[in-house]
Amino acid sequence: MPVSIPSGVNVSVKDNVITVKGPKGELKQAVNPTISIEIKDNEINFTRPNDEKESRSMHGLYRALVHNMVVGVSEGYTQKLELVGVGYRATSSNQILELALGFSHTIQLQLPAEVKVEAVTDRKSNPIITLECADKQLLGQVCAKIRSFRAPEPYKGKGIRFVGEVVRRKAGKSAKV
């Protein structure tokens, strides 16, 4: 299945490294030399040498990675995290995200330069952290790191979760009668 190249995006291949440039940035990915890449008619085609299991898996992997790169540099990726808990706060200044998550101290996280962060705290609603990046892998890694500070727990539902995520709740201990 070919990857279509939208207008405003340039793709080049040199020494098994594919480079994708667009309005949101530039991304590079090394590709296994057994997978051949061909660019023509605003499409990127990937071909594998044989039908062995490893070749098939590499074929799909690099096709998906390049597709994510093309979408990232043209549209970008956005993730929203919600802080659920009494007294949980988030503030951002430059590339530093400061989280108050019920510990005795605040957590300060230095974010990579490629990730744009915005923390919004409104009264009567949970604080929301919005992260934007052209690199889908990096965005997921940063979200996982932030979430690891206080993962959602199943009894009260407190913690850092993705917006729209449903946390399965458990019943607590039942009292003896």
Secondary structure, DSSP 8 states (H G I E B T S, - for coil): --EE--TT-EEEEETTEEEEEETTEEEEEE--TTSEEEEETTEEEEE-SS--HHHHHHHHHHHHHHHHHHHHHHT-EEEEEEEESTT-EEEEETTEEEEE-SSSS-EEEE--TT-EEEEE--TTS--EEEEEES-HHHHHHHHHHHHHTS---TTT--EEEETT-------------
